[in-house]
Amino acid sequence: MNLAWSSYRVRLPLSLSVSAITTALCLALAIGLQTLANLREDQGRNALSLGHAMAAVQVQALRNEDVWLAYSLLRGPEGGAGDAVWILVDAAGRLFASNRPREYRLDQPLSEALPWLPEPGAIGPEETPGRIVPVDQASVRRVLRLPLDSDGTQVGELIALLSDAPYLPRFEEIVVGGILVTAGVLTIWLPLGWLWGRRMVAPLVQLTGCMSRIGKEEARQLHCTVPGGDSEIGQLGRQFSAMLAALAEQEALERQMIQAERLAAVGRVAAGVAHEVNNPLGGMRMAIDTYRLAQPLDARTARLLDLLDRALQQIQGAVSALLVEARADTRTLTHQDLEDVRTLAQPRLARSSVPLTWHNVFDAPTSLPAAPVRQLLLNLLLNAIQAACEGGAVAVTCATEENVLRIQIENSGQPIPPEQLAHLFEPYPASRPHAQGLGLWVCYQIASQLGGAIGVETEEGITRFQVTLPLAGGGAR
């Protein structure tokens, strides 16, 4: 559960949703408060205009002590002079008339009816008569005090008590309406926001999945579709691809080093065993020849010695195949030496009906010995002809590039399984029980002793061997 909430697949859409809800609620509240402030301002202006309009008639009512006229004017044509409570006070400070006669009785002292109202002499500069003054009362929030003068003498005062109560329902209506509209908009926006957020996070999720596979799979077999573009995520994807390529190259180098060390060890052991076995084999064949020359042999003994001699020759041939030495030859490699390999392979090509594409542009001075290079090329060519499937083909390219002889042999057919690639150049491989594997092992030994390298790559329907040999300075190792 904690893992799910910590994922940006949840956190980003949730953050967008919370931001949208908070913004919408704040906007609805701000609109409601601004509307309430505007209503208060309109109420004050209307009260001030109405007070000035009633002033002359109220002065006349005070002078004539006409309470009914004052009450009728304060009450208004619709039962109330606006949304305010209007009170008319005479010169003695007593209530003369009000549009709320049950709350504010006639002839009641103003100090008793409104004890919290400051005395006229206590009105400060900020509470100039004729201005709306804020007060801190539960039902009254603002007060308008308008003096009534007649011939320069104050005959009374018109007071308006202004409240927010008439506008609170409208304020609540605006807020509730804004919330409802916001909820309707969010009903559409939230699913889109979640989809948008998850889509934004999808490249990161994809990249995280690829990174989690590193160490569990080989880098060269780890195929990931990383995000692109010029954004930060795209740059991260490109860096990840570069890191993956570097890891694949490092793994390939490590495999090559391990294979080279293993083959070198096998080669040293094989050479030592071959030398040790060849000496007694030679002695045994010499003893057979001596026995033949020493006395006449009957038919049965002669057949037995021939059988022993052929068996020893077979053993000696197999052991001699393990002795691969690319010593300097009296004749260096030429263009015609490589062409001779093509000629030697013609009988095998004719029997298998495999077409050969030959491209030999090698023509450069070199210190490479002819015999080992010919043997290497012939082994690879015969293997390619044998591996080519029915209707397949073989292609050979020999060329010089940057003081290096490059030989490429390519054949169509079934690709080499990955489990065989790691042991391809080993003699007597366990993955191919019916093959000795000496041909490729000999090719590897020749390439190594000449200071070069040999590699193989396989793909769908194609197997390609590549050999690089330095034209000078390689020598036997």
Secondary structure, 3 states (H helix, E strand, C coil): CHHHHHCHHHHHHHHHHHHHHHHHHHHHHHHHHHHHHHHHHHHHHHHHHHHHHHHHHHHHHHHHCCHHHHHHHHHCCCCCCCCCEEEEEECCCEEEEECCCCCCCCCCEHHHHCCCCCCHHHCCHHHCCCCEEECCCCCCCEEEEEEEEECCEEEEEEEEEECCCCCHHHHHHHHHHHHHHHHHHHHHHHHHHHHHHHHHHHHHHHHHHHHHHECCECHHHCCCCCCCCCCHHHHHHHHHHHHHHHHHHHHHHHHHHHHHHHHHHHHHHHHHHHHHHHHHHHHHHHHHHHHHHHCCCCHHHHHHHHHHHHHHHHHHHHHHCCCCCCCCCCCECCHHHHHHHHHHCHHHHHHHCCCEEEEECCCCCCCCEHHHHHHHHHHHHHHHHHHCCCCCCEEEEEEECCCEEEEEEEEECCCCCHHHHCCCCCCCCCCCCCCCCHHHHHHHHHHHHCCCEEEEEEECCEEEEEEEEECCCCCCC
